[in-house]
Amino acid sequence: MAATHTPPHFPSGKPKVVVTRHLMPSVEARMSELYDVVLNAEDTPMSRDELIAAMQGCDVLVPTVTDTIDAAMIEAAGDRLGLIANFGAGTEHIDLPAAAKRKIIVTNTPGVFTDDTADIAMAGIIGVPRRIREGTALVRRGEWTGWAPSGLLGRKLGGKILGIVGMGRIGQAVAHRARAFGLEVAYYNRRQVPQALEQMLGARYVPDLDTLVAEADILTLHCPLNDENHGMIDARRIALMKDGASIINTARGELIDQEALLDALQSGKLAGAGLDVYPDEPHVDARLLEHPNVMTLPHIGSATVEGREASGEKVIANIRFWADGHRPPDQVLTALIG
């Protein structure tokens, strides 16, 4: 493979790599073999000043979603920094145009967390209508008095409409799983997916988000966060939803107007919610914790041993390609950078 850029020169013969969080042991061990690496054994999130200092003294930064890297930080980075090899698929925490302006390549690790995240979404899709959190809490409090014909009645899944917002890899994986539960799948996406894929998934395209929101018994979010969709599930759209519907979010907390969601939960407009992400992580609003039918998970959509190892392996591959002068396989915004 021909080089796409002149291979960087490394004074020690190896690229200096700073990893901002503790990764899987096998990944860190391999990085230590290949690179001049600085690891974060304590797994304490780095401060802004610590990140800037790291960026000024390394060839490669390996951040995660907990690291906000804005334009000013990128501008303050030294000339040495050539690659930001993100651990994870989402890159909204990195100012990509600023990186492109400085000719800093950004990579991510797409695809490895698709099934894991879809599984967690299905946990909410099943668990909220069936009031799993309420039932678990009842037993743990020692208040369950036994089976009763009218005890803790939920809603069946079969025949209900699952509205999927975002039909990328994860949305498709959720649609595939949903068919096994007898759910009718409808989806909204910026572009309609090929008809053959719709037929395979049993999914129906809805070209208008408001229409999908109004139709769905369960609404599940699987789109990236950007300026256009920040707070897109707001009070107006929640008002369009069916009484007793539920919302599942394993994407990004900022996609939902949290106050509007809380109002709808407290009024009974919505039956419940399944949340793995929040707008101000790790803070979770106490009102969400108090609601009996809100499943609150600690951002574990991608938390499997297999997925985290695969993501680390992608990071290693991206660094190796870049260090050898080749285009990394998971380069982001190649049109702007390359």
C-alpha positions, 0 to 999 in steps of 0.5 A: 500500500502506498503511503498517503503522507510522509511517515512522521519522525519519532525521536525515540523511534516510536510514536509517543501515545497518551491514553486518557482513560484505563483501557482493557489490559490486553489493549494496554499491553499491546500498546506498551509493546508497540509505542512509547505510551503513557497510560492512565492506570487510575482511570481518573478523567483528565482535566482540561489543562492536563489534556492540553499538556498531553496534546503538547507533548505527544504524537498521538492522543487516545481520548474517549467520550469523557474528554471534550477537545475543543478548538482552543485546545487543538490550537494550543496543541504543539506541532507534534500532535498528528493523530487523535485516535478516539476510543469509541465511535462518537466524535461529537466531543472533538472539534473536527473542523479545528483538527482538520484546519491543523492537519490533525487526523481524527479516527474512531472505532465504528461498528464494534459496539453495534450489537452491544448497544442494540442489546441494551436498547432492547432491554429498555424496549422490553423492560419499560412496558413490562415495568421491570424496574418497578417489579425489581424494586418491589421485591427488593423492598420486601413488599411483594405479597405474591401473584395477583391477577391485577398485579403490576400490569404492563403492556405487551410488545406484540403488535405495538409500533416501535419507532426508531430514530436513526437507521444506521448500524445500531438502529438496524440491529435494534430493528432486527431484534424487534421483529422477534418480539412481534413489534411493528418497526417504523423508522425515521432517517435522513435518507431512506435505506434500500428497499431490500434492507427494509424488507429484510428488517420488516421496517417501514420508512416514515419521512417525517419525524413528527409523524413517527413520534405520533405513531410510536408506542415505543420511541427509541433513539439511535442517531448521533448528536449534532447541532441540528438534533440537539433537544429534538425530542422536546415538549412539542414532540412529546405532546404528539406522542400517544398517552402511555408511550415510552422513550428509550435512549442509548444514544446521547442524553442531549437528544432529549429535552430533559425537563420536557421528559420529566414533565411528561413522566410526572404528568403520566403522559409517558408511561416510562423511559429507559435511559443509558445516557444523560445530558450532564453525565455522570449527574442523573436528575433525582427526579428520574431516579425517583420515578418508578418506571424509569430504567436508569443505566450508567452508560453501559451500552458498549460495556462488554469485554469483547466490544472494549477489546475490539475497540482498543484493537481498532485504535492500535490499527489506526495508530499503526497505519498513521505511523507508517504513512498510510491513511488510517482505516477509520479516519473521520472526515476524510474529505476535510482532512485528507 
